[in-house]
């Protein structure tokens, strides 16, 4: 796959990542996690991320690593 497609996957994942405040605390909702809100200070749940990329987008390990690295650089808005 070319990087154009992978970059679109990154953009979609970043766009689907939600930040919200509840009881004076910030939370993050990842599109690849079943948890409603996690602390933005915790690491990205990498196993869920990789499973999501393989299952939804059909990415192989190299492509998933590229998308994960780009997502980590871009997800904080």
PQR file with spaces between the fields and no chain letter, atoms N, CA, C, O and H, PARSE charges and radii, in Angstrom:
ATOM       1  N    UNK     1       0.842   -1.183    0.000 -0.4000 1.5000
ATOM       2  CA   UNK     1       0.000    0.000    0.000 -0.0000 2.0000
ATOM       3  C    UNK     1       0.882    1.240    0.000  0.5500 1.7000
ATOM       4  O    UNK     1       1.990    1.239    0.535 -0.5500 1.4000
ATOM       5  N    UNK     2       0.370    2.273   -0.601 -0.4000 1.5000
ATOM       6  CA   UNK     2       1.154    3.503   -0.614 -0.0000 2.0000
ATOM       7  C    UNK     2       0.860    4.344    0.626  0.5500 1.7000
ATOM       8  O    UNK     2      -0.120    4.122    1.337 -0.5500 1.4000
ATOM       9  H    UNK     2      -0.531    2.273   -1.035  0.4000 1.0000
ATOM      10  N    UNK     3       1.733    5.307    0.858 -0.4000 1.5000
ATOM      11  CA   UNK     3       1.586    6.144    2.043 -0.0000 2.0000
ATOM      12  C    UNK     3       0.365    7.050    1.978  0.5500 1.7000
ATOM      13  O    UNK     3      -0.113    7.495    3.021 -0.5500 1.4000
ATOM      14  H    UNK     3       2.529    5.488    0.280  0.4000 1.0000
ATOM      15  N    UNK     4      -0.160    7.340    0.779 -0.4000 1.5000
ATOM      16  CA   UNK     4      -1.368    8.175    0.703 -0.0000 2.0000
ATOM      17  C    UNK     4      -2.515    7.500    1.454  0.5500 1.7000
ATOM      18  O    UNK     4      -3.213    8.136    2.243 -0.5500 1.4000
ATOM      19  H    UNK     4       0.229    6.979   -0.069  0.4000 1.0000
ATOM      20  N    UNK     5      -2.699    6.207    1.199 -0.4000 1.5000
ATOM      21  CA   UNK     5      -3.762    5.464    1.893 -0.0000 2.0000
ATOM      22  C    UNK     5      -3.474    5.419    3.390  0.5500 1.7000
ATOM      23  O    UNK     5      -4.372    5.649    4.201 -0.5500 1.4000
ATOM      24  H    UNK     5      -2.132    5.690    0.558  0.4000 1.0000
ATOM      25  N    UNK     6      -2.241    5.126    3.760 -0.4000 1.5000
ATOM      26  CA   UNK     6      -1.890    5.040    5.174 -0.0000 2.0000
ATOM      27  C    UNK     6      -2.069    6.383    5.861  0.5500 1.7000
ATOM      28  O    UNK     6      -2.515    6.433    7.007 -0.5500 1.4000
ATOM      29  H    UNK     6      -1.512    4.939    3.102  0.4000 1.0000
ATOM      30  N    UNK     7      -1.729    7.467    5.183 -0.4000 1.5000
ATOM      31  CA   UNK     7      -1.934    8.798    5.761 -0.0000 2.0000
ATOM      32  C    UNK     7      -3.421    9.098    5.940  0.5500 1.7000
ATOM      33  O    UNK     7      -3.806    9.776    6.892 -0.5500 1.4000
ATOM      34  H    UNK     7      -1.367    7.426    4.252  0.4000 1.0000
ATOM      35  N    UNK     8      -4.255    8.598    5.035 -0.4000 1.5000
ATOM      36  CA   UNK     8      -5.704    8.776    5.196 -0.0000 2.0000
ATOM      37  C    UNK     8      -6.216    7.992    6.395  0.5500 1.7000
ATOM      38  O    UNK     8      -7.110    8.450    7.106 -0.5500 1.4000
ATOM      39  H    UNK     8      -3.942    8.047    4.261  0.4000 1.0000
ATOM      40  N    UNK     9      -5.649    6.809    6.621 -0.4000 1.5000
ATOM      41  CA   UNK     9      -6.009    6.026    7.808 -0.0000 2.0000
ATOM      42  C    UNK     9      -5.635    6.805    9.064  0.5500 1.7000
ATOM      43  O    UNK     9      -6.422    6.877   10.007 -0.5500 1.4000
ATOM      44  H    UNK     9      -4.923    6.437    6.043  0.4000 1.0000
ATOM      45  N    UNK    10      -4.443    7.386    9.082 -0.4000 1.5000
ATOM      46  CA   UNK    10      -4.005    8.190   10.230 -0.0000 2.0000
ATOM      47  C    UNK    10      -4.979    9.351   10.446  0.5500 1.7000
ATOM      48  O    UNK    10      -5.428    9.582   11.568 -0.5500 1.4000
ATOM      49  H    UNK    10      -3.803    7.328    8.316  0.4000 1.0000
ATOM      50  N    UNK    11      -5.304   10.075    9.383 -0.4000 1.5000
ATOM      51  CA   UNK    11      -6.224   11.215    9.491 -0.0000 2.0000
ATOM      52  C    UNK    11      -7.578   10.780   10.043  0.5500 1.7000
ATOM      53  O    UNK    11      -8.167   11.477   10.868 -0.5500 1.4000
ATOM      54  H    UNK    11      -4.939    9.887    8.471  0.4000 1.0000
ATOM      55  N    UNK    12      -8.066    9.642    9.594 -0.4000 1.5000
ATOM      56  CA   UNK    12      -9.354    9.147   10.067 -0.0000 2.0000
ATOM      57  C    UNK    12      -9.288    8.801   11.554  0.5500 1.7000
ATOM      58  O    UNK    12     -10.184    9.163   12.316 -0.5500 1.4000
ATOM      59  H    UNK    12      -7.587    9.076    8.923  0.4000 1.0000
ATOM      60  N    UNK    13      -8.248    8.112   11.962 -0.4000 1.5000
ATOM      61  CA   UNK    13      -8.099    7.759   13.375 -0.0000 2.0000
ATOM      62  C    UNK    13      -7.957    8.993   14.255  0.5500 1.7000
ATOM      63  O    UNK    13      -8.551    9.066   15.330 -0.5500 1.4000
ATOM      64  H    UNK    13      -7.519    7.817   11.343  0.4000 1.0000
ATOM      65  N    UNK    14      -7.171    9.959   13.799 -0.4000 1.5000
ATOM      66  CA   UNK    14      -7.017   11.207   14.562 -0.0000 2.0000
ATOM      67  C    UNK    14      -8.364   11.919   14.660  0.5500 1.7000
ATOM      68  O    UNK    14      -8.729   12.413   15.727 -0.5500 1.4000
ATOM      69  H    UNK    14      -6.689    9.900   12.926  0.4000 1.0000
ATOM      70  N    UNK    15      -9.104   11.972   13.553 -0.4000 1.5000
ATOM      71  CA   UNK    15     -10.405   12.640   13.551 -0.0000 2.0000
ATOM      72  C    UNK    15     -11.445   11.950   14.424  0.5500 1.7000
ATOM      73  O    UNK    15     -12.369   12.594   14.920 -0.5500 1.4000
ATOM      74  H    UNK    15      -8.808   11.571   12.687  0.4000 1.0000
ATOM      75  N    UNK    16     -11.296   10.642   14.614 -0.4000 1.5000
ATOM      76  CA   UNK    16     -12.241    9.885   15.436 -0.0000 2.0000
ATOM      77  C    UNK    16     -11.831    9.829   16.907  0.5500 1.7000
ATOM      78  O    UNK    16     -12.559    9.269   17.727 -0.5500 1.4000
ATOM      79  H    UNK    16     -10.545   10.118   14.211  0.4000 1.0000
ATOM      80  N    UNK    17     -10.688   10.395   17.248 -0.4000 1.5000
ATOM      81  CA   UNK    17     -10.231   10.428   18.635 -0.0000 2.0000
ATOM      82  C    UNK    17     -10.891   11.617   19.318  0.5500 1.7000
ATOM      83  O    UNK    17     -10.735   12.760   18.889 -0.5500 1.4000
ATOM      84  H    UNK    17     -10.097   10.849   16.582  0.4000 1.0000
ATOM      85  N    UNK    18     -11.621   11.337   20.372 -0.4000 1.5000
ATOM      86  CA   UNK    18     -12.405   12.368   21.053 -0.0000 2.0000
ATOM      87  C    UNK    18     -11.806   12.710   22.409  0.5500 1.7000
ATOM      88  O    UNK    18     -11.355   11.837   23.151 -0.5500 1.4000
ATOM      89  H    UNK    18     -11.749   10.408   20.720  0.4000 1.0000
ATOM      90  N    UNK    19     -11.813   13.986   22.708 -0.4000 1.5000
ATOM      91  CA   UNK    19     -11.395   14.473   24.016 -0.0000 2.0000
ATOM      92  C    UNK    19     -12.628   15.056   24.694  0.5500 1.7000
ATOM      93  O    UNK    19     -13.416   15.760   24.063 -0.5500 1.4000
ATOM      94  H    UNK    19     -12.178   14.695   22.105  0.4000 1.0000
ATOM      95  N    UNK    20     -12.791   14.765   25.968 -0.4000 1.5000
ATOM      96  CA   UNK    20     -13.922   15.342   26.691 -0.0000 2.0000
ATOM      97  C    UNK    20     -13.564   15.520   28.159  0.5500 1.7000
ATOM      98  O    UNK    20     -12.654   14.881   28.689 -0.5500 1.4000
ATOM      99  H    UNK    20     -12.151   14.193   26.481  0.4000 1.0000
ATOM     100  N    UNK    21     -14.308   16.405   28.788 -0.4000 1.5000
ATOM     101  CA   UNK    21     -14.094   16.689   30.197 -0.0000 2.0000
ATOM     102  C    UNK    21     -15.285   16.170   30.975  0.5500 1.7000
ATOM     103  O    UNK    21     -16.437   16.336   30.575 -0.5500 1.4000
ATOM     104  H    UNK    21     -15.047   16.924   28.358  0.4000 1.0000
ATOM     105  N    UNK    22     -14.982   15.541   32.087 -0.4000 1.5000
ATOM     106  CA   UNK    22     -16.030   15.031   32.963 -0.0000 2.0000
ATOM     107  C    UNK    22     -15.552   15.202   34.396  0.5500 1.7000
ATOM     108  O    UNK    22     -14.469   14.744   34.760 -0.5500 1.4000
ATOM     109  H    UNK    22     -14.046   15.406   32.412  0.4000 1.0000
ATOM     110  N    UNK    23     -16.356   15.856   35.189 -0.4000 1.5000
ATOM     111  CA   UNK    23     -16.016   16.124   36.592 -0.0000 2.0000
ATOM     112  C    UNK    23     -14.614   16.722   36.734  0.5500 1.7000
ATOM     113  O    UNK    23     -13.807   16.272   37.547 -0.5500 1.4000
ATOM     114  H    UNK    23     -17.235   16.228   34.893  0.4000 1.0000
ATOM     115  N    UNK    24     -14.352   17.738   35.929 -0.4000 1.5000
ATOM     116  CA   UNK    24     -13.095   18.492   35.980 -0.0000 2.0000
ATOM     117  C    UNK    24     -11.856   17.671   35.608  0.5500 1.7000
ATOM     118  O    UNK    24     -10.741   18.044   35.973 -0.5500 1.4000
ATOM     119  H    UNK    24     -15.008   18.103   35.269  0.4000 1.0000
ATOM     120  N    UNK    25     -12.035   16.569   34.895 -0.4000 1.5000
ATOM     121  CA   UNK    25     -10.909   15.756   34.426 -0.0000 2.0000
ATOM     122  C    UNK    25     -11.041   15.558   32.921  0.5500 1.7000
ATOM     123  O    UNK    25     -12.142   15.376   32.400 -0.5500 1.4000
ATOM     124  H    UNK    25     -12.940   16.266   34.599  0.4000 1.0000
ATOM     125  N    UNK    26      -9.921   15.596   32.240 -0.4000 1.5000
ATOM     126  CA   UNK    26      -9.918   15.356   30.802 -0.0000 2.0000
ATOM     127  C    UNK    26      -9.781   13.863   30.521  0.5500 1.7000
ATOM     128  O    UNK    26      -9.033   13.154   31.194 -0.5500 1.4000
ATOM     129  H    UNK    26      -9.027   15.744   32.663  0.4000 1.0000
ATOM     130  N    UNK    27     -10.518   13.404   29.515 -0.4000 1.5000
ATOM     131  CA   UNK    27     -10.470   12.008   29.091 -0.0000 2.0000
ATOM     132  C    UNK    27     -10.318   11.949   27.581  0.5500 1.7000
ATOM     133  O    UNK    27     -10.571   12.923   26.872 -0.5500 1.4000
ATOM     134  H    UNK    27     -11.125   13.981   28.968  0.4000 1.0000
ATOM     135  N    UNK    28      -9.904   10.794   27.114 -0.4000 1.5000
ATOM     136  CA   UNK    28      -9.753   10.576   25.681 -0.0000 2.0000
ATOM     137  C    UNK    28     -10.488    9.290   25.320  0.5500 1.7000
ATOM     138  O    UNK    28     -10.425    8.298   26.047 -0.5500 1.4000
ATOM     139  H    UNK    28      -9.699   10.003   27.690  0.4000 1.0000
ATOM     140  N    UNK    29     -11.178    9.321   24.200 -0.4000 1.5000
ATOM     141  CA   UNK    29     -11.879    8.146   23.676 -0.0000 2.0000
ATOM     142  C    UNK    29     -11.223    7.779   22.359  0.5500 1.7000
ATOM     143  O    UNK    29     -11.324    8.514   21.377 -0.5500 1.4000
ATOM     144  H    UNK    29     -11.230   10.126   23.609  0.4000 1.0000
ATOM     145  N    UNK    30     -10.553    6.643   22.342 -0.4000 1.5000
ATOM     146  CA   UNK    30      -9.900    6.169   21.121 -0.0000 2.0000
ATOM     147  C    UNK    30     -10.894    5.386   20.270  0.5500 1.7000
ATOM     148  O    UNK    30     -11.732    4.673   20.821 -0.5500 1.4000
ATOM     149  H    UNK    30     -10.471    6.045   23.140  0.4000 1.0000
ATOM     150  N    UNK    31     -10.826    5.496   18.952 -0.4000 1.5000
ATOM     151  CA   UNK    31     -11.741    4.755   18.081 -0.0000 2.0000
ATOM     152  C    UNK    31     -11.458    3.257   18.065  0.5500 1.7000
ATOM     153  O    UNK    31     -12.264    2.481   17.551 -0.5500 1.4000
ATOM     154  H    UNK    31     -10.144    6.075   18.504  0.4000 1.0000
ATOM     155  N    UNK    32     -10.348    2.853   18.608 -0.4000 1.5000
ATOM     156  CA   UNK    32      -9.955    1.446   18.612 -0.0000 2.0000
ATOM     157  C    UNK    32     -10.004    0.837   20.006  0.5500 1.7000
ATOM     158  O    UNK    32      -9.498   -0.266   20.213 -0.5500 1.4000
ATOM     159  H    UNK    32      -9.693    3.483   19.025  0.4000 1.0000
ATOM     160  N    UNK    33     -10.604    1.533   20.965 -0.4000 1.5000
ATOM     161  CA   UNK    33     -10.698    1.043   22.336 -0.0000 2.0000
ATOM     162  C    UNK    33     -12.158    0.921   22.743  0.5500 1.7000
ATOM     163  O    UNK    33     -12.997    1.720   22.327 -0.5500 1.4000
ATOM     164  H    UNK    33     -11.016    2.429   20.798  0.4000 1.0000
ATOM     165  N    UNK    34     -12.449   -0.071   23.551 -0.4000 1.5000
ATOM     166  CA   UNK    34     -13.814   -0.260   24.036 -0.0000 2.0000
ATOM     167  C    UNK    34     -14.102    0.581   25.275  0.5500 1.7000
ATOM     168  O    UNK    34     -15.249    0.669   25.712 -0.5500 1.4000
ATOM     169  H    UNK    34     -11.767   -0.719   23.889  0.4000 1.0000
ATOM     170  N    UNK    35     -13.078    1.193   25.839 -0.4000 1.5000
ATOM     171  CA   UNK    35     -13.264    2.008   27.030 -0.0000 2.0000
ATOM     172  C    UNK    35     -13.764    3.386   26.640  0.5500 1.7000
ATOM     173  O    UNK    35     -13.285    3.981   25.674 -0.5500 1.4000
ATOM     174  H    UNK    35     -12.146    1.121   25.485  0.4000 1.0000
ATOM     175  N    UNK    36     -14.723    3.885   27.388 -0.4000 1.5000
ATOM     176  CA   UNK    36     -15.338    5.166   27.070 -0.0000 2.0000
ATOM     177  C    UNK    36     -14.367    6.327   27.216  0.5500 1.7000
ATOM     178  O    UNK    36     -14.355    7.238   26.389 -0.5500 1.4000
ATOM     179  H    UNK    36     -15.112    3.402   28.172  0.4000 1.0000
ATOM     180  N    UNK    37     -13.570    6.300   28.244 -0.4000 1.5000
ATOM     181  CA   UNK    37     -12.642    7.404   28.457 -0.0000 2.0000
ATOM     182  C    UNK    37     -11.424    6.967   29.235  0.5500 1.7000
ATOM     183  O    UNK    37     -11.531    6.326   30.281 -0.5500 1.4000
ATOM     184  H    UNK    37     -13.579    5.559   28.917  0.4000 1.0000
ATOM     185  N    UNK    38     -10.288    7.313   28.725 -0.4000 1.5000
ATOM     186  CA   UNK    38      -9.023    7.019   29.387 -0.0000 2.0000
ATOM     187  C    UNK    38      -8.288    8.324   29.634  0.5500 1.7000
ATOM     188  O    UNK    38      -8.536    9.327   28.966 -0.5500 1.4000
ATOM     189  H    UNK    38     -10.201    7.833   27.876  0.4000 1.0000
ATOM     190  N    UNK    39      -7.401    8.300   30.578 -0.4000 1.5000
ATOM     191  CA   UNK    39      -6.587    9.471   30.847 -0.0000 2.0000
ATOM     192  C    UNK    39      -5.659    9.724   29.659  0.5500 1.7000
ATOM     193  O    UNK    39      -5.015    8.792   29.178 -0.5500 1.4000
ATOM     194  H    UNK    39      -7.199    7.485   31.121  0.4000 1.0000
ATOM     195  N    UNK    40      -5.577   10.964   29.178 -0.4000 1.5000
ATOM     196  CA   UNK    40      -4.656   11.268   28.087 -0.0000 2.0000
ATOM     197  C    UNK    40      -3.193   11.071   28.481  0.5500 1.7000
ATOM     198  O    UNK    40      -2.316   11.060   27.617 -0.5500 1.4000
ATOM     199  H    UNK    40      -6.100   11.721   29.569  0.4000 1.0000
ATOM     200  N    UNK    41      -2.923   10.914   29.782 -0.4000 1.5000
ATOM     201  CA   UNK    41      -1.551   10.714   30.248 -0.0000 2.0000
ATOM     202  C    UNK    41      -1.094    9.257   30.121  0.5500 1.7000
ATOM     203  O    UNK    41       0.099    8.970   30.219 -0.5500 1.4000
ATOM     204  H    UNK    41      -3.636   10.923   30.484  0.4000 1.0000
ATOM     205  N    UNK    42      -2.032    8.348   29.907 -0.4000 1.5000
ATOM     206  CA   UNK    42      -1.685    6.934   29.744 -0.0000 2.0000
ATOM     207  C    UNK    42      -1.198    6.683   28.327  0.5500 1.7000
ATOM     208  O    UNK    42      -1.560    7.417   27.407 -0.5500 1.4000
ATOM     209  H    UNK    42      -3.001    8.582   29.827  0.4000 1.0000
ATOM     210  N    UNK    43      -0.378    5.648   28.143 -0.4000 1.5000
ATOM     211  CA   UNK    43       0.061    5.337   26.788 -0.0000 2.0000
ATOM     212  C    UNK    43      -1.106    4.868   25.918  0.5500 1.7000
ATOM     213  O    UNK    43      -2.108    4.358   26.421 -0.5500 1.4000
ATOM     214  H    UNK    43      -0.084    5.051   28.890  0.4000 1.0000
ATOM     215  N    UNK    44      -0.961    5.048   24.632 -0.4000 1.5000
ATOM     216  CA   UNK    44      -1.971    4.586   23.678 -0.0000 2.0000
ATOM     217  C    UNK    44      -2.035    3.070   23.777  0.5500 1.7000
ATOM     218  O    UNK    44      -0.993    2.414   23.780 -0.5500 1.4000
ATOM     219  H    UNK    44      -0.148    5.462   24.224  0.4000 1.0000
ATOM     220  N    UNK    45      -3.250    2.488   23.860 -0.4000 1.5000
ATOM     221  CA   UNK    45      -3.368    1.028   23.924 -0.0000 2.0000
ATOM     222  C    UNK    45      -2.955    0.393   22.587  0.5500 1.7000
ATOM     223  O    UNK    45      -3.773    0.210   21.685 -0.5500 1.4000
ATOM     224  H    UNK    45      -4.096    3.021   23.858  0.4000 1.0000
ATOM     225  N    UNK    46      -1.668    0.066   22.493 -0.4000 1.5000
ATOM     226  CA   UNK    46      -1.074   -0.345   21.215 -0.0000 2.0000
ATOM     227  C    UNK    46      -1.642   -1.657   20.680  0.5500 1.7000
ATOM     228  O    UNK    46      -1.834   -1.790   19.471 -0.5500 1.4000
ATOM     229  H    UNK    46      -1.004    0.215   23.226  0.4000 1.0000
ATOM     230  N    UNK    47      -1.912   -2.614   21.541 -0.4000 1.5000
ATOM     231  CA   UNK    47      -2.447   -3.894   21.056 -0.0000 2.0000
ATOM     232  C    UNK    47      -3.804   -3.685   20.404  0.5500 1.7000
ATOM     233  O    UNK    47      -4.058   -4.217   19.323 -0.5500 1.4000
ATOM     234  H    UNK    47      -1.757   -2.506   22.522  0.4000 1.0000
ATOM     235  N    UNK    48      -4.677   -2.920   21.044 -0.4000 1.5000
ATOM     236  CA   UNK    48      -5.991   -2.620   20.461 -0.0000 2.0000
ATOM     237  C    UNK    48      -5.837   -1.866   19.148  0.5500 1.7000
ATOM     238  O    UNK    48      -6.568   -2.117   18.190 -0.5500 1.4000
ATOM     239  H    UNK    48      -4.470   -2.488   21.922  0.4000 1.0000
ATOM     240  N    UNK    49      -4.890   -0.948   19.109 -0.4000 1.5000
ATOM     241  CA   UNK    49      -4.633   -0.169   17.901 -0.0000 2.0000
ATOM     242  C    UNK    49      -4.245   -1.093   16.751  0.5500 1.7000
ATOM     243  O    UNK    49      -4.792   -0.992   15.653 -0.5500 1.4000
ATOM     244  H    UNK    49      -4.296   -0.744   19.887  0.4000 1.0000
ATOM     245  N    UNK    50      -3.307   -1.987   17.007 -0.4000 1.5000
ATOM     246  CA   UNK    50      -2.822   -2.896   15.961 -0.0000 2.0000
ATOM     247  C    UNK    50      -3.924   -3.844   15.486  0.5500 1.7000
ATOM     248  O    UNK    50      -4.054   -4.094   14.288 -0.5500 1.4000
ATOM     249  H    UNK    50      -2.863   -2.070   17.899  0.4000 1.0000
ATOM     250  N    UNK    51      -4.707   -4.363   16.410 -0.4000 1.5000
ATOM     251  CA   UNK    51      -5.814   -5.249   16.030 -0.0000 2.0000
ATOM     252  C    UNK    51      -6.840   -4.494   15.183  0.5500 1.7000
ATOM     253  O    UNK    51      -7.366   -5.038   14.212 -0.5500 1.4000
ATOM     254  H    UNK    51      -4.602   -4.159   17.383  0.4000 1.0000
ATOM     255  N    UNK    52      -7.120   -3.260   15.545 -0.4000 1.5000
ATOM     256  CA   UNK    52      -8.066   -2.425   14.806 -0.0000 2.0000
ATOM     257  C    UNK    52      -7.570   -2.184   13.380  0.5500 1.7000
ATOM     258  O    UNK    52      -8.333   -2.317   12.423 -0.5500 1.4000
ATOM     259  H    UNK    52      -6.693   -2.818   16.334  0.4000 1.0000
ATOM     260  N    UNK    53      -6.291   -1.831   13.241 -0.4000 1.5000
ATOM     261  CA   UNK    53      -5.736   -1.555   11.912 -0.0000 2.0000
ATOM     262  C    UNK    53      -5.750   -2.790   11.022  0.5500 1.7000
ATOM     263  O    UNK    53      -6.017   -2.690    9.824 -0.5500 1.4000
ATOM     264  H    UNK    53      -5.672   -1.723   14.018  0.4000 1.0000
ATOM     265  N    UNK    54      -5.465   -3.951   11.598 -0.4000 1.5000
ATOM     266  CA   UNK    54      -5.506   -5.188   10.815 -0.0000 2.0000
ATOM     267  C    UNK    54      -6.939   -5.559   10.459  0.5500 1.7000
ATOM     268  O    UNK    54      -7.220   -5.919    9.316 -0.5500 1.4000
ATOM     269  H    UNK    54      -5.248   -4.032   12.571  0.4000 1.0000
ATOM     270  N    UNK    55      -7.843   -5.475   11.424 -0.4000 1.5000
ATOM     271  CA   UNK    55      -9.217   -5.898   11.215 -0.0000 2.0000
ATOM     272  C    UNK    55     -10.045   -4.954   10.362  0.5500 1.7000
ATOM     273  O    UNK    55     -10.814   -5.407    9.515 -0.5500 1.4000
ATOM     274  H    UNK    55      -7.615   -5.182   12.353  0.4000 1.0000
ATOM     275  N    UNK    56      -9.904   -3.662   10.564 -0.4000 1.5000
ATOM     276  CA   UNK    56     -10.729   -2.682    9.859 -0.0000 2.0000
ATOM     277  C    UNK    56     -10.097   -2.263    8.530  0.5500 1.7000
ATOM     278  O    UNK    56     -10.791   -2.162    7.518 -0.5500 1.4000
ATOM     279  H    UNK    56      -9.279   -3.294   11.252  0.4000 1.0000
ATOM     280  N    UNK    57      -8.804   -2.022    8.530 -0.4000 1.5000
ATOM     281  CA   UNK    57      -8.140   -1.479    7.344 -0.0000 2.0000
ATOM     282  C    UNK    57      -7.314   -2.508    6.571  0.5500 1.7000
ATOM     283  O    UNK    57      -6.812   -2.205    5.488 -0.5500 1.4000
ATOM     284  H    UNK    57      -8.240   -2.103    9.352  0.4000 1.0000
ATOM     285  N    UNK    58      -7.166   -3.713    7.109 -0.4000 1.5000
ATOM     286  CA   UNK    58      -6.420   -4.759    6.429 -0.0000 2.0000
ATOM     287  C    UNK    58      -4.934   -4.495    6.306  0.5500 1.7000
ATOM     288  O    UNK    58      -4.301   -4.937    5.348 -0.5500 1.4000
ATOM     289  H    UNK    58      -7.573   -3.959    7.989  0.4000 1.0000
ATOM     290  N    UNK    59      -4.365   -3.773    7.276 -0.4000 1.5000
ATOM     291  CA   UNK    59      -2.951   -3.414    7.206 -0.0000 2.0000
ATOM     292  C    UNK    59      -2.069   -4.566    7.680  0.5500 1.7000
ATOM     293  O    UNK    59      -2.450   -5.343    8.556 -0.5500 1.4000
ATOM     294  H    UNK    59      -4.880   -3.414    8.055  0.4000 1.0000
ATOM     295  N    UNK    60      -0.892   -4.657    7.086 -0.4000 1.5000
ATOM     296  CA   UNK    60       0.077   -5.635    7.562 -0.0000 2.0000
ATOM     297  C    UNK    60       0.904   -5.000    8.684  0.5500 1.7000
ATOM     298  O    UNK    60       0.672   -3.850    9.057 -0.5500 1.4000
ATOM     299  H    UNK    60      -0.582   -4.026    6.375  0.4000 1.0000
ATOM     300  N    UNK    61       1.860   -5.749    9.216 -0.4000 1.5000
ATOM     301  CA   UNK    61       2.629   -5.273   10.377 -0.0000 2.0000
ATOM     302  C    UNK    61       3.421   -4.004   10.059  0.5500 1.7000
ATOM     303  O    UNK    61       3.424   -3.071   10.863 -0.5500 1.4000
ATOM     304  H    UNK    61       2.048   -6.684    8.913  0.4000 1.0000
ATOM     305  N    UNK    62       4.085   -3.950    8.920 -0.4000 1.5000
ATOM     306  CA   UNK    62       4.870   -2.764    8.548 -0.0000 2.0000
ATOM     307  C    UNK    62       3.974   -1.537    8.400  0.5500 1.7000
ATOM     308  O    UNK    62       4.310   -0.453    8.877 -0.5500 1.4000
ATOM     309  H    UNK    62       4.082   -4.707    8.267  0.4000 1.0000
ATOM     310  N    UNK    63       2.834   -1.714    7.738 -0.4000 1.5000
ATOM     311  CA   UNK    63       1.894   -0.606    7.539 -0.0000 2.0000
ATOM     312  C    UNK    63       1.308   -0.146    8.870  0.5500 1.7000
ATOM     313  O    UNK    63       1.147    1.052    9.107 -0.5500 1.4000
ATOM     314  H    UNK    63       2.561   -2.595    7.351  0.4000 1.0000
ATOM     315  N    UNK    64       0.993   -1.107    9.734 -0.4000 1.5000
ATOM     316  CA   UNK    64       0.446   -0.771   11.049 -0.0000 2.0000
ATOM     317  C    UNK    64       1.458    0.009   11.876  0.5500 1.7000
ATOM     318  O    UNK    64       1.090    0.952   12.577 -0.5500 1.4000
ATOM     319  H    UNK    64       1.124   -2.079    9.541  0.4000 1.0000
ATOM     320  N    UNK    65       2.715   -0.370   11.804 -0.4000 1.5000
ATOM     321  CA   UNK    65       3.761    0.355   12.529 -0.0000 2.0000
ATOM     322  C    UNK    65       3.869    1.792   12.021  0.5500 1.7000
ATOM     323  O    UNK    65       3.985    2.722   12.818 -0.5500 1.4000
ATOM     324  H    UNK    65       3.014   -1.136   11.235  0.4000 1.0000
ATOM     325  N    UNK    66       3.833    1.978   10.708 -0.4000 1.5000
ATOM     326  CA   UNK    66       3.865    3.320   10.130 -0.0000 2.0000
ATOM     327  C    UNK    66       2.682    4.150   10.642  0.5500 1.7000
ATOM     328  O    UNK    66       2.859    5.287   11.078 -0.5500 1.4000
ATOM     329  H    UNK    66       3.740    1.222   10.060  0.4000 1.0000
ATOM     330  N    UNK    67       1.479    3.577   10.585 -0.4000 1.5000
ATOM     331  CA   UNK    67       0.274    4.294   11.014 -0.0000 2.0000
ATOM     332  C    UNK    67       0.348    4.605   12.507  0.5500 1.7000
ATOM     333  O    UNK    67      -0.017    5.704   12.924 -0.5500 1.4000
ATOM     334  H    UNK    67       1.335    2.653   10.231  0.4000 1.0000
ATOM     335  N    UNK    68       0.812    3.660   13.313 -0.4000 1.5000
ATOM     336  CA   UNK    68       0.930    3.886   14.754 -0.0000 2.0000
ATOM     337  C    UNK    68       1.890    5.036   15.052  0.5500 1.7000
ATOM     338  O    UNK    68       1.582    5.912   15.860 -0.5500 1.4000
ATOM     339  H    UNK    68       1.109    2.767   12.974  0.4000 1.0000
ATOM     340  N    UNK    69       3.046    5.032   14.403 -0.4000 1.5000
ATOM     341  CA   UNK    69       4.024    6.104   14.623 -0.0000 2.0000
ATOM     342  C    UNK    69       3.462    7.469   14.215  0.5500 1.7000
ATOM     343  O    UNK    69       3.644    8.457   14.926 -0.5500 1.4000
ATOM     344  H    UNK    69       3.296    4.321   13.747  0.4000 1.0000
ATOM     345  N    UNK    70       2.786    7.517   13.078 -0.4000 1.5000
ATOM     346  CA   UNK    70       2.182    8.775   12.616 -0.0000 2.0000
ATOM     347  C    UNK    70       1.037    9.208   13.532  0.5500 1.7000
ATOM     348  O    UNK    70       0.888   10.395   13.823 -0.5500 1.4000
ATOM     349  H    UNK    70       2.639    6.714   12.501  0.4000 1.0000
ATOM     350  N    UNK    71       0.247    8.269   13.975 -0.4000 1.5000
ATOM     351  CA   UNK    71      -0.857    8.587   14.887 -0.0000 2.0000
ATOM     352  C    UNK    71      -0.318    9.184   16.183  0.5500 1.7000
ATOM     353  O    UNK    71      -0.843   10.184   16.673 -0.5500 1.4000
ATOM     354  H    UNK    71       0.368    7.305   13.739  0.4000 1.0000
ATOM     355  N    UNK    72       0.729    8.574   16.740 -0.4000 1.5000
ATOM     356  CA   UNK    72       1.312    9.094   17.974 -0.0000 2.0000
ATOM     357  C    UNK    72       1.796   10.524   17.787  0.5500 1.7000
ATOM     358  O    UNK    72       1.691   11.336   18.707 -0.5500 1.4000
ATOM     359  H    UNK    72       1.156    7.762   16.342  0.4000 1.0000
ATOM     360  N    UNK    73       2.320   10.842   16.622 -0.4000 1.5000
ATOM     361  CA   UNK    73       2.803   12.204   16.358 -0.0000 2.0000
ATOM     362  C    UNK    73       1.658   13.203   16.174  0.5500 1.7000
ATOM     363  O    UNK    73       1.836   14.396   16.417 -0.5500 1.4000
ATOM     364  H    UNK    73       2.405   10.183   15.875  0.4000 1.0000
ATOM     365  N    UNK    74       0.503   12.733   15.754 -0.4000 1.5000
ATOM     366  CA   UNK    74      -0.568   13.634   15.326 -0.0000 2.0000
ATOM     367  C    UNK    74      -1.827   13.647   16.188  0.5500 1.7000
ATOM     368  O    UNK    74      -2.649   14.549   16.026 -0.5500 1.4000
ATOM     369  H    UNK    74       0.358   11.763   15.557  0.4000 1.0000
ATOM     370  N    UNK    75      -2.015   12.701   17.084 -0.4000 1.5000
ATOM     371  CA   UNK    75      -3.324   12.586   17.727 -0.0000 2.0000
ATOM     372  C    UNK    75      -3.641   13.683   18.724  0.5500 1.7000
ATOM     373  O    UNK    75      -4.816   14.000   18.911 -0.5500 1.4000
ATOM     374  H    UNK    75      -1.347   11.968   17.215  0.4000 1.0000
ATOM     375  N    UNK    76      -2.663   14.269   19.363 -0.4000 1.5000
ATOM     376  CA   UNK    76      -2.950   15.343   20.321 -0.0000 2.0000
ATOM     377  C    UNK    76      -3.235   16.626   19.561  0.5500 1.7000
ATOM     378  O    UNK    76      -2.417   17.091   18.767 -0.5500 1.4000
ATOM     379  H    UNK    76      -1.709   14.011   19.211  0.4000 1.0000
ATOM     380  N    UNK    77      -4.394   17.184   19.812 -0.4000 1.5000
ATOM     381  CA   UNK    77      -4.803   18.387   19.095 -0.0000 2.0000
ATOM     382  C    UNK    77      -4.651   19.617   19.954  0.5500 1.7000
ATOM     383  O    UNK    77      -4.951   20.723   19.506 -0.5500 1.4000
ATOM     384  H    UNK    77      -5.058   16.806   20.456  0.4000 1.0000
